[in-house]
Amino acid sequence: MRIPYRFLLITIFLFFSVLLPVVLLAQDTEFQSIHVVEQQYYKTHPIPSDTPLIKQSKNKTNVRLKEGKMIFGYHPYWMNNSWGDYRWDLITDLCYFSYEVDASSGMPLTTNDFENAAVIDTALANGSRVHLCVTLFSGHANFFGNPQARKTLNEQIVHLVKTRGVQGVNIDFEAVPSSQAVSLTSYIHELRQCLDSAVPACLLSMATPAVNWNNTFELNDLAQDVDFFMVMAYDYYWNLSTTAGPVSPLYPMETSYPYNVSQTIEYYLSEGVEKSKLLLGVPYYGRVWPVTQPEAPAPTRGSGNAVTYRNVRNNPTFFSWNNRRMNYPSRSIYYAYLANGWNHCFIDEAQTLLYKYQRVIASDLKGIGIWALGYDMGYDELWDAIQQAFSENGGMLCQDTLFDAGGSMMNPTFFVAQDLKILPNYPGPYNLKLFDLNLQNSKINIFDIQQPTGIPLSTVWPGTDSISLSNENGFYITFEDTDINPQANYSLTWSCPSAAIFEQNISLNLEIFFNPLLNQIQIQYFPTSLNLKLIQIYNLNGQEIFSTRPSGQQPYILILSDNLPSGIYIVRLIYNSIALNKKFLLLSK
């Protein structure tokens, strides 16, 4: 049962942390994004020395991505030669960070060696498009009010695009005062006209915030001039949060804080931005806070610090398998460990990124953006998650659940007319179940995905609590308003034959964690009172590869064979007379 969301007037002073690719640092207390803080830090600190030497790209196969999907990754100049670790077959677009604008003149304070950086030549040679990121983090009124400075910047951008042979420009203007909203929109239009005249094939994009405070970004107007938005869907919880929480929650973790990735997506759609112009930015970093208790959500005891994915994988003492936990409401992983009291580290891993990618696929967004490439240096699993979701042979998981923007904790804050496509990357027929429904002045149409304009398989009206369907071809689902003040709360589960929906409607939370270092699966479920009879593991061909009768206390630790290939597997639990199947991603060493 979800708790209704009551409208809150919130004044929030955001304090963003310092993220480093290699070490944890104390953080600033000013309102600054990750992009801003890192740029400022490296003006006075050395570039990390442990980036790899230039080496042959780690491509193992020439994986083809789905046509039209964009994988857009920022390469900050301080990541140096980390590009030797990139999977170029999984990067459609690389964005070099950054040309730093002098607000008084439009000239660069620095281009950070954009003219000579080897990563640009390498990206182009591997068939990836390259974008120049242009940053302006202060002095906006001065810049926007100076026609000569604007003209100079436009000329510099055109010059660099032409001489370097790159394909795009990404505008990252942050901390823009709300009083400059119209000026920002006008400048983007001015730049668009300049590019169309001088380099008409050049792509123009913007880095935009997860939460559009004060409506500074006039999204509907900006969308007329930009080719896409790279939505920075991270930093929902920051270094001075009073509660430790996920950097990028798919759904709310708390009833008092509604902001989350799903809400961000629906907000942009509600502002009239086409889904084909939306990249969902995902973080390859997390945050660590001292907290008061082992379970999340937990109050903080002090400010937090930022940590890259690589840092987590390189520090098994604190970030161990035994310390790893899941916050189900937000679909987030965190590590709880003792070091001068309890600490929480929230970090996205392959599992939680795949949850987000399901939403990207279902909503048919343009693709994803990454902050930042190289922050997973030395590890393959985040690349594997991209391949699993967006390659020609990849796609939707065999079974998963999507919620409205309120998640399982609350009702969404607004209604948005939208459509979802549910087509798992496995043979049908497919099962679909919508439940926990609360429709007001709205309806849901469910179509065969091959006949999205035909007669619906079913139409859901207010008063319906749940509905289940089966179809050979997948599902196309539309949410429509029928009157003023519409509302649509829903939970949506799909499955293919190898991962059927629960045989009975039992509320059960199941945790499945895979530790690639120890080749172990940890299984834990709630409520613990169920009489578990058997645990089985199958591959997607239906072949049983493991079976055991559990005994002892939870969690159950299963030791797998060392030679199992990476891929999606199914865990089957038999309890009483009921079978529950759930997928998990196995990443080989």
C-alpha positions as CSV (number, residue, x, y, z in Angstrom):
1,M,0.0,0.0,0.0
2,R,1.5,3.3,-1.1
3,I,1.5,6.4,1.1
4,P,-0.1,9.3,-0.8
5,Y,2.2,12.2,-1.5
6,R,1.3,15.5,0.0
7,F,2.5,18.5,-1.8
8,L,5.5,20.1,-0.1
9,L,7.0,23.5,-0.5
10,I,10.7,22.7,-0.2
11,T,13.6,25.1,-0.2
12,I,16.7,23.0,-0.7
13,F,20.3,24.2,-0.6
14,L,22.2,21.7,-2.6
15,F,25.8,20.9,-1.5
16,F,27.6,18.7,-4.0
17,S,30.7,16.6,-3.3
18,V,34.1,16.3,-4.8
19,L,34.4,13.2,-6.9
20,L,37.9,11.9,-7.8
21,P,38.7,9.0,-10.1
22,V,41.2,7.5,-7.7
23,V,40.8,8.7,-4.1
24,L,38.1,10.0,-1.7
25,L,38.3,13.6,-0.8
26,A,36.6,16.0,1.5
27,Q,33.9,18.0,-0.2
28,D,32.9,21.5,-0.9
29,T,29.9,23.1,0.9
30,E,28.9,25.3,-2.0
31,F,26.0,24.6,-4.4
32,Q,28.1,22.9,-7.1
33,S,27.5,19.9,-9.4
34,I,29.9,17.0,-9.8
35,H,31.0,18.5,-13.1
36,V,31.8,21.9,-11.5
37,V,33.6,20.6,-8.5
38,E,35.9,18.3,-10.4
39,Q,36.7,21.0,-12.9
40,Q,37.7,23.3,-10.1
41,Y,39.7,20.7,-8.3
42,Y,41.9,19.9,-11.2
43,K,42.9,23.5,-11.7
44,T,45.1,23.2,-8.6
45,H,45.7,19.4,-8.2
46,P,47.7,16.9,-10.3
47,I,46.0,14.6,-12.7
48,P,45.8,11.0,-11.3
49,S,48.9,9.1,-12.0
50,D,47.4,5.6,-12.1
51,T,45.5,5.9,-15.4
52,P,46.8,3.1,-17.7
53,L,49.4,3.5,-20.3
54,I,48.1,3.8,-23.8
55,K,47.3,0.3,-24.9
56,Q,45.2,-1.6,-27.4
57,S,41.5,-1.1,-26.8
58,K,40.0,-3.9,-24.8
59,N,37.4,-4.8,-27.4
60,K,36.9,-8.5,-27.4
61,T,34.2,-8.6,-30.0
62,N,32.7,-6.1,-32.5
63,V,29.4,-5.8,-30.8
64,R,26.7,-4.0,-32.7
65,L,24.4,-1.6,-30.9
66,K,20.7,-1.3,-31.7
67,E,20.1,1.1,-34.5
68,G,19.4,4.6,-33.3
69,K,20.5,4.1,-29.7
70,M,23.1,6.5,-28.3
71,I,25.7,5.6,-25.7
72,F,27.2,9.0,-24.8
73,G,30.2,9.1,-22.5
74,Y,32.0,12.1,-21.0
75,H,35.8,11.9,-21.1
76,P,37.1,14.4,-18.6
77,Y,40.6,15.5,-19.6
78,W,41.9,14.4,-16.2
79,M,41.2,10.8,-17.0
80,N,44.2,11.1,-19.2
81,N,45.0,7.7,-21.0
82,S,42.1,5.8,-19.4
83,W,40.7,5.5,-22.9
84,G,42.9,2.5,-23.4
85,D,40.3,0.7,-21.2
86,Y,37.3,1.8,-23.2
87,R,35.0,-0.5,-25.2
88,W,34.8,1.5,-28.3
89,D,32.2,-0.8,-29.9
90,L,29.9,0.2,-27.0
91,I,30.4,4.0,-27.3
92,T,28.6,5.8,-30.1
93,D,29.5,9.3,-28.8
94,L,32.4,10.6,-26.8
95,C,32.2,14.1,-25.2
96,Y,35.5,15.8,-24.4
97,F,35.3,17.8,-21.1
98,S,35.9,20.7,-21.6
99,Y,36.3,24.1,-23.2
100,E,36.1,26.5,-20.2
101,V,34.5,29.8,-21.2
102,D,35.8,33.2,-20.1
103,A,32.5,34.9,-19.5
104,S,33.9,38.4,-20.2
105,S,35.2,37.6,-23.7
106,G,33.9,34.2,-24.9
107,M,37.5,33.0,-25.4
108,P,38.6,29.9,-23.7
109,L,40.2,30.0,-20.3
110,T,41.5,26.7,-21.4
111,T,40.5,24.0,-23.9
112,N,42.3,21.4,-21.8
113,D,44.3,20.2,-24.9
114,F,41.2,19.5,-27.0
115,E,43.3,20.3,-30.0
116,N,45.8,17.5,-29.4
117,A,44.1,14.9,-27.2
118,A,44.8,11.4,-28.4
119,V,41.4,10.2,-27.2
120,I,39.7,12.2,-29.8
121,D,41.7,10.7,-32.7
122,T,41.2,7.3,-31.2
123,A,37.4,7.8,-30.9
124,L,37.1,9.0,-34.5
125,A,39.3,6.1,-35.7
126,N,36.9,3.7,-34.0
127,G,33.8,5.2,-35.6
128,S,32.5,7.1,-32.5
129,R,31.2,10.6,-32.9
130,V,33.1,13.2,-30.8
131,H,31.5,16.2,-29.1
132,L,33.2,19.3,-27.5
133,C,31.8,20.1,-24.1
134,V,31.6,23.8,-23.5
135,T,31.3,24.8,-19.8
136,L,30.3,28.1,-18.1
137,F,29.6,27.8,-14.4
138,S,29.6,31.5,-13.4
139,G,29.3,35.0,-14.9
140,H,26.2,34.1,-16.9
141,A,24.7,37.6,-16.9
142,N,28.0,39.1,-18.0
143,F,28.3,36.7,-20.9
144,F,24.7,36.7,-22.1
145,G,24.6,40.5,-21.9
146,N,27.8,40.9,-24.1
147,P,27.0,40.4,-27.8
148,Q,30.7,40.3,-28.7
149,A,31.5,37.6,-26.1
150,R,28.7,35.5,-27.5
151,K,29.9,36.0,-31.0
152,T,33.4,35.1,-30.1
153,L,32.4,31.9,-28.4
154,N,30.3,30.8,-31.3
155,E,33.3,31.5,-33.7
156,Q,35.6,29.6,-31.4
157,I,33.2,26.6,-31.3
158,V,32.9,26.6,-35.1
159,H,36.7,26.8,-35.5
160,L,37.4,23.9,-33.2
161,V,34.6,21.7,-34.7
162,K,36.0,22.3,-38.2
163,T,39.7,22.0,-37.4
164,R,39.3,18.9,-35.2
165,G,36.7,17.2,-37.4
166,V,34.3,16.5,-34.6
167,Q,30.6,16.0,-34.9
168,G,29.0,17.8,-32.0
169,V,28.9,20.5,-29.3
170,N,27.6,19.9,-25.7
171,I,26.6,23.0,-23.7
172,D,27.1,22.5,-20.0
173,F,26.0,25.8,-18.5
174,E,25.3,25.3,-14.7
175,A,24.3,27.5,-11.8
176,V,22.4,29.8,-14.2
177,P,20.3,32.2,-12.2
178,S,16.5,32.0,-12.9
179,S,16.7,35.6,-13.9
180,Q,18.8,34.5,-16.9
181,A,16.4,31.8,-18.1
182,V,15.3,33.7,-21.2
183,S,18.8,34.8,-22.0
184,L,20.0,31.1,-21.8
185,T,17.2,30.1,-24.3
186,S,18.1,33.0,-26.6
187,Y,21.8,32.1,-26.6
188,I,21.1,28.5,-27.5
189,H,18.9,29.6,-30.4
190,E,21.7,32.0,-31.5
191,L,24.3,29.2,-31.4
192,R,22.0,26.9,-33.3
193,Q,21.7,29.4,-36.1
194,C,25.5,29.9,-36.2
195,L,26.1,26.1,-36.4
196,D,23.5,25.7,-39.1
197,S,25.2,28.3,-41.2
198,A,28.8,27.2,-40.7
199,V,28.7,23.5,-39.9
200,P,25.1,22.3,-40.6
201,A,25.7,18.7,-39.8
202,C,27.0,19.5,-36.3
203,L,24.9,18.2,-33.4
204,L,24.0,20.5,-30.6
205,S,23.1,19.1,-27.1
206,M,22.8,20.3,-23.5
207,A,23.7,18.9,-20.1
208,T,20.5,19.6,-18.1
209,P,19.6,19.0,-14.4
210,A,17.7,16.1,-12.9
211,V,15.5,18.6,-11.1
212,N,14.7,21.9,-12.9
213,W,14.8,24.2,-9.9
214,N,12.9,27.4,-10.6
215,N,12.3,26.3,-14.2
216,T,15.6,28.0,-15.3
217,F,15.8,25.6,-18.3
218,E,12.9,26.4,-20.6
219,L,12.9,22.9,-21.9
220,N,10.1,23.1,-24.5
221,D,11.7,26.1,-26.1
222,L,15.2,24.7,-25.9
223,A,14.1,21.5,-27.5
224,Q,13.4,23.4,-30.7
225,D,17.1,24.0,-31.1
226,V,19.0,21.1,-29.5
227,D,19.3,17.6,-30.9
228,F,19.2,16.0,-27.5
229,F,19.4,16.6,-23.8
230,M,21.9,14.8,-21.6
231,V,19.9,14.7,-18.4
232,M,22.2,14.6,-15.4
233,A,20.1,12.0,-13.5
234,Y,22.4,11.9,-10.5
235,D,23.1,13.7,-7.2
236,Y,19.6,13.3,-5.8
237,Y,21.4,12.7,-2.5
238,W,24.5,14.8,-1.9
239,N,27.3,15.3,0.6
240,L,25.3,17.2,3.2
241,S,22.1,15.2,3.0
242,T,20.7,14.6,6.4
243,T,19.8,11.1,5.2
244,A,22.3,8.8,3.3
245,G,20.7,7.8,0.0
246,P,21.3,6.7,-3.5
247,V,23.0,9.1,-5.9
248,S,20.6,8.0,-8.6
249,P,17.5,6.3,-7.2
250,L,15.2,4.8,-9.8
251,Y,12.3,5.4,-7.4
252,P,11.9,7.2,-4.0
253,M,13.6,5.8,-1.0
254,E,11.6,7.9,1.4
255,T,8.1,9.2,1.4
256,S,9.4,12.7,2.4
257,Y,11.6,13.0,-0.7
258,P,9.9,12.4,-4.1
259,Y,12.8,13.1,-6.4
260,N,14.0,10.2,-8.4
261,V,15.1,9.0,-11.9
262,S,11.6,7.9,-13.0
263,Q,10.2,11.2,-11.9
264,T,12.9,13.1,-13.9
265,I,12.0,11.1,-17.1
266,E,8.3,11.8,-16.7
267,Y,9.0,15.5,-15.9
268,Y,10.9,16.0,-19.2
269,L,8.2,14.2,-21.1
270,S,5.5,16.3,-19.4
271,E,7.4,19.5,-20.6
272,G,6.9,18.4,-24.2
273,V,10.4,17.0,-24.8
274,E,10.3,14.2,-27.3
275,K,11.7,10.9,-25.9
276,S,13.9,10.7,-29.0
277,K,15.8,13.8,-27.5
278,L,16.4,12.3,-24.1
279,L,19.6,10.7,-22.9
280,L,19.4,9.4,-19.3
281,G,22.7,10.3,-17.6
282,V,23.9,7.6,-15.2
283,P,26.7,7.8,-12.6
284,Y,29.8,5.6,-12.4
285,Y,30.3,6.9,-8.9
286,G,28.6,6.8,-5.5
287,R,28.8,8.5,-2.1
288,V,29.8,7.4,1.4
289,W,28.3,8.9,4.6
290,P,28.8,8.2,8.3
291,V,25.4,7.1,9.6
292,T,23.6,6.2,12.8
293,Q,22.4,2.6,11.9
294,P,23.2,-0.3,9.6
295,E,19.8,-0.2,7.7
296,A,18.8,2.3,5.1
297,P,17.4,4.9,5.1
298,A,19.7,6.1,7.9
299,P,20.4,9.6,9.3
300,T,23.9,10.9,8.6
301,R,26.4,11.7,11.3
302,G,28.4,14.0,9.1
303,S,29.1,15.0,5.5
304,G,29.6,12.5,2.8
305,N,32.4,11.8,0.3
306,A,32.3,10.6,-3.3
307,V,33.8,7.4,-4.5
308,T,34.1,6.0,-8.0
309,Y,33.0,2.5,-9.0
310,R,36.6,1.6,-9.3
311,N,37.3,2.7,-5.8
312,V,34.5,0.4,-4.5
313,R,35.8,-2.6,-6.4
314,N,39.4,-1.9,-5.3
315,N,38.5,-1.8,-1.6
316,P,37.1,-5.2,-0.5
317,T,37.7,-4.6,3.2
318,F,34.7,-2.3,3.6
319,F,32.9,-2.9,0.3
320,S,32.7,-6.6,0.8
321,W,30.1,-9.1,-0.2
322,N,28.9,-9.5,3.4
323,N,28.4,-5.7,3.7
324,R,26.4,-5.4,0.4
325,R,22.7,-4.7,0.7
326,M,19.7,-3.7,-1.5
327,N,17.2,-0.9,-0.8
328,Y,14.2,-2.3,-2.6
329,P,12.0,0.9,-2.8
330,S,14.7,2.9,-4.7
331,R,16.2,-0.1,-6.5
332,S,19.6,0.9,-5.1
333,I,22.6,-1.0,-3.8
334,Y,24.5,0.1,-0.7
335,Y,27.3,-1.1,1.5
336,A,26.9,-0.9,5.3
337,Y,30.2,-1.3,7.3
338,L,31.8,-0.3,10.6
339,A,34.7,2.2,10.6
340,N,34.5,4.6,13.5
341,G,30.7,3.9,13.5
342,W,28.4,2.8,10.8
343,N,28.9,4.0,7.3
344,H,26.8,3.7,4.1
345,C,28.1,3.7,0.6
346,F,25.4,4.0,-2.1
347,I,26.8,3.0,-5.6
348,D,25.3,1.9,-8.9
349,E,26.4,-1.5,-10.1
350,A,25.5,-3.6,-13.1
351,Q,22.3,-4.8,-11.5
352,T,20.9,-1.4,-10.7
353,L,22.1,0.1,-14.0
354,L,20.1,-2.6,-15.7
355,Y,17.0,-1.6,-13.8
356,K,17.4,1.9,-15.1
357,Y,18.1,0.6,-18.6
358,Q,14.8,-1.3,-18.6
359,R,13.1,2.1,-18.1
360,V,15.1,3.6,-20.9
361,I,14.1,0.8,-23.2
362,A,10.5,0.7,-22.2
363,S,10.1,4.5,-22.6
364,D,12.1,4.3,-25.9
365,L,14.5,7.1,-24.9
366,K,17.4,8.0,-27.2
367,G,19.9,6.2,-24.9
368,I,22.2,6.9,-22.0
369,G,25.0,9.2,-20.9
370,I,27.8,8.3,-18.6
371,W,29.6,10.5,-16.0
372,A,32.3,9.5,-16.4
373,L,34.2,7.2,-18.7
374,G,37.1,5.6,-17.0
375,Y,35.6,5.6,-13.5
376,D,35.1,1.9,-13.8
377,M,38.7,1.4,-15.1
378,G,39.9,-2.1,-15.0
379,Y,36.5,-3.8,-14.6
380,D,34.2,-5.1,-17.3
381,E,30.7,-5.5,-15.7
382,L,29.4,-2.0,-16.5
383,W,30.3,-2.5,-20.1
384,D,28.6,-5.9,-20.0
385,A,25.4,-4.2,-18.7
386,I,25.4,-1.8,-21.7
387,Q,25.9,-4.7,-24.0
388,Q,23.1,-6.7,-22.3
389,A,20.6,-3.8,-22.7
390,F,21.5,-2.0,-25.9
391,S,23.3,-4.4,-28.3
392,E,21.5,-5.9,-31.3
393,N,21.3,-9.2,-29.4
394,G,20.4,-7.6,-26.1
395,G,17.3,-5.8,-24.8
396,M,14.8,-6.2,-22.1
397,L,15.3,-8.6,-19.3
398,C,13.1,-11.8,-19.2
399,Q,11.4,-10.5,-16.1
400,D,11.2,-7.2,-14.2
401,T,8.8,-4.7,-12.7
402,L,8.3,-1.0,-13.4
403,F,6.4,1.5,-11.2
404,D,5.1,4.9,-11.8
405,A,7.3,7.8,-10.6
406,G,6.1,7.3,-7.0
407,G,7.6,3.8,-6.9
408,S,6.3,1.5,-4.2
409,M,6.4,4.3,-1.5
410,M,4.0,7.0,-2.7
411,N,1.8,8.3,-5.5
412,P,3.4,10.2,-8.3
413,T,3.4,14.0,-8.1
414,F,1.9,14.6,-11.5
415,F,0.4,12.7,-14.5
416,V,2.1,12.5,-17.9
417,A,0.6,11.0,-21.0
418,Q,3.2,8.5,-22.2
419,D,3.7,5.1,-23.7
420,L,5.7,2.1,-22.7
421,K,7.0,-0.8,-24.9
422,I,7.4,-4.2,-23.2
423,L,9.2,-6.7,-25.4
424,P,11.7,-9.0,-23.5
425,N,14.7,-10.2,-25.5
426,Y,13.5,-13.8,-25.2
427,P,10.9,-16.0,-27.0
428,G,7.3,-15.5,-26.0
429,P,4.5,-15.7,-25.2
430,Y,4.9,-12.9,-22.7
431,N,2.9,-12.4,-19.5
432,L,1.9,-8.9,-18.3
433,K,0.4,-7.9,-15.0
434,L,-0.7,-4.5,-13.9
435,F,-1.6,-4.2,-10.3
436,D,-1.8,-1.7,-7.4
437,L,-3.8,0.4,-9.9
438,N,-5.4,3.7,-9.0
439,L,-6.7,5.5,-12.0
440,Q,-8.6,8.8,-11.8
441,N,-9.7,10.7,-14.9
442,S,-7.4,8.5,-16.9
443,K,-7.2,5.2,-18.7
444,I,-4.6,2.6,-19.8
445,N,-4.7,1.0,-23.3
446,I,-2.8,-2.2,-23.8
447,F,-2.0,-3.1,-27.5
448,D,-0.2,-5.9,-29.3
449,I,3.2,-4.3,-29.9
450,Q,3.0,-5.1,-33.6
451,Q,-0.4,-3.3,-33.8
452,P,0.0,-0.2,-31.7
453,T,-2.8,1.7,-33.5
454,G,-5.2,-1.3,-33.7
455,I,-7.8,-2.5,-31.4
456,P,-6.5,-2.7,-27.8
457,L,-6.0,-6.1,-26.2
458,S,-7.5,-4.4,-23.1
459,T,-8.5,-1.0,-21.8
460,V,-8.1,-0.3,-18.1
461,W,-10.6,2.2,-16.6
462,P,-10.8,3.7,-13.1
463,G,-12.1,1.2,-10.5
464,T,-9.9,-1.7,-11.8
465,D,-7.4,-3.0,-9.2
466,S,-5.3,-5.3,-11.5
467,I,-5.3,-7.0,-14.8
468,S,-3.2,-9.9,-16.3
469,L,-2.7,-10.6,-20.0
470,S,-0.6,-12.9,-22.2
471,N,0.6,-12.2,-25.8
472,E,3.0,-13.7,-28.3
473,N,4.4,-10.4,-29.6
474,G,4.9,-8.1,-26.6
475,F,2.9,-5.1,-25.4
476,Y,2.5,-1.4,-26.2
477,I,0.9,0.5,-23.3
478,T,-0.5,4.0,-23.4
479,F,-1.5,6.2,-20.5
480,E,-4.1,8.8,-21.4
481,D,-6.1,11.5,-19.5
482,T,-9.8,11.5,-19.9
483,D,-10.6,14.6,-17.9
484,I,-8.9,17.3,-15.8
485,N,-6.7,16.4,-12.8
486,P,-5.8,12.9,-14.0
487,Q,-3.9,10.4,-11.9
488,A,-2.4,7.0,-12.8
489,N,-0.7,4.9,-10.1
490,Y,0.5,1.5,-11.3
491,S,2.9,-1.4,-10.8
492,L,3.7,-3.3,-14.0
493,T,5.4,-6.8,-14.1
494,W,6.3,-8.7,-17.2
495,S,7.9,-12.1,-17.8
496,C,8.7,-14.6,-20.5
497,P,8.2,-18.4,-20.2
498,S,11.5,-19.0,-18.5
499,A,10.6,-16.6,-15.7
500,A,6.9,-16.8,-15.0
501,I,5.0,-14.4,-12.7
502,F,4.3,-15.6,-9.2
503,E,1.9,-18.5,-9.2
504,Q,0.1,-16.9,-6.3
505,N,-0.2,-13.3,-5.2
506,I,2.2,-13.4,-2.3
507,S,4.1,-10.3,-1.1
508,L,7.7,-11.4,-1.0
509,N,11.0,-9.6,-1.2
510,L,13.8,-11.6,-2.7
511,E,17.5,-10.5,-2.7
512,I,19.9,-12.2,-5.1
513,F,23.5,-11.0,-5.1
514,F,26.3,-12.4,-7.2
515,N,29.9,-12.0,-6.1
516,P,32.2,-12.5,-9.1
517,L,35.3,-12.5,-7.0
518,L,34.2,-15.6,-5.0
519,N,31.9,-17.0,-7.6
520,Q,29.1,-17.1,-5.0
521,I,25.4,-16.3,-5.1
522,Q,23.8,-15.0,-1.9
523,I,20.0,-15.5,-1.6
524,Q,17.9,-13.9,1.1
525,Y,14.1,-13.5,1.2
526,F,11.4,-11.9,3.4
527,P,9.3,-12.9,5.1
528,T,11.6,-15.6,6.5
529,S,8.7,-17.6,7.8
530,L,8.1,-19.3,4.5
531,N,9.0,-23.0,4.4
532,L,11.6,-23.0,1.6
533,K,12.0,-26.5,0.1
534,L,14.3,-26.2,-2.8
535,I,16.6,-23.7,-4.6
536,Q,17.3,-24.3,-8.3
537,I,19.3,-22.3,-10.9
538,Y,18.6,-22.5,-14.7
539,N,20.0,-21.0,-17.7
540,L,17.7,-19.4,-20.2
541,N,17.5,-22.6,-22.2
542,G,15.8,-24.2,-19.3
543,Q,18.8,-26.3,-18.3
544,E,19.2,-26.9,-14.6
545,I,22.8,-26.0,-13.5
546,F,22.4,-26.1,-9.7
547,S,20.0,-27.5,-7.2
548,T,20.1,-27.7,-3.4
549,R,17.8,-28.2,-0.4
550,P,18.5,-25.2,1.9
551,S,19.3,-25.7,5.5
552,G,20.6,-23.3,8.2
553,Q,20.2,-19.6,8.5
554,Q,19.8,-17.0,5.8
555,P,21.4,-15.8,3.7
556,Y,22.0,-18.9,1.7
557,I,25.4,-19.0,0.0
558,L,25.6,-21.0,-3.2
559,I,29.0,-21.8,-4.7
560,L,28.8,-22.0,-8.5
561,S,31.0,-23.6,-11.1
562,D,34.0,-21.5,-12.2
563,N,33.3,-22.1,-15.9
564,L,29.8,-20.7,-16.1
565,P,29.6,-18.1,-18.9
566,S,28.4,-14.5,-18.3
567,G,24.7,-14.0,-18.9
568,I,21.2,-14.0,-17.4
569,Y,20.2,-16.9,-15.2
570,I,17.0,-17.8,-13.3
571,V,16.8,-18.7,-9.6
572,R,13.8,-20.8,-8.7
573,L,12.6,-21.1,-5.1
574,I,10.1,-23.8,-4.2
575,Y,8.2,-23.0,-1.0
576,N,5.1,-24.8,0.2
577,S,3.4,-25.5,-3.1
578,I,4.5,-22.3,-4.8
579,A,7.3,-21.6,-7.3
580,L,9.0,-18.2,-7.6
581,N,11.4,-17.5,-10.5
582,K,13.7,-14.5,-10.5
583,K,16.5,-13.5,-12.9
584,F,20.0,-12.4,-12.1
585,L,23.0,-11.3,-14.0
586,L,26.1,-13.4,-13.7
587,L,29.4,-11.8,-14.8
588,S,32.3,-14.2,-15.1
589,K,35.7,-13.4,-13.8
